[in-house]
Amino acid sequence: MRVVVGSDEATELTDAVVADLRERGHDVVLVGPLVGDAIEWADVGRAVGEAVASGDADTGVCFCWTGTGVSIAANKVAGVRAALCQDAATAGGARRWNDANVVVMSLRAVSPAVAREIVDAWLTAEFDAAEAVNVAKVSGPLV
């Protein structure tokens, strides 16, 4: 699986998640400060979202201090359903019931151990097709 990972700063957490994804055999594409580009959190969220929406990546992982900013930015990209997750149950549910395609974590609140659990849940949960109607409702313009 091709996974795009972005953050507005490189940290122990981002390093741990990138290493974990690579150990699992995924093709990891880095954006923003993770590859030395000095861009703001809004641009990181958009870049990750665009990579997923365009099909250049199968899924995305995004970070900022709270996780909120990159979530908002990624969700501005048509076709992106970014979910801010603090634990594995939320990550699994976001994939299962919301067909989320970008997982977002807080650099402040998530430890490397919890991030590994979040990534595991994210990568193993399967979308529940019974939720397709609801996903369609949130995937386009809301009326």
Secondary structure, DSSP 8 states (H G I E B T S, - for coil): -EEEEEESS--HHHHHHHHHHHHTT-EEEEEGGGGT----HHHHHHHHHHHHHHTS-SEEEEEESSSHHHHHHHHTSTT--EEE-SSHHHHHHHHHHH---EEEEETTT--HHHHHHHHHHHHH----GGGHHHHHHHHS---
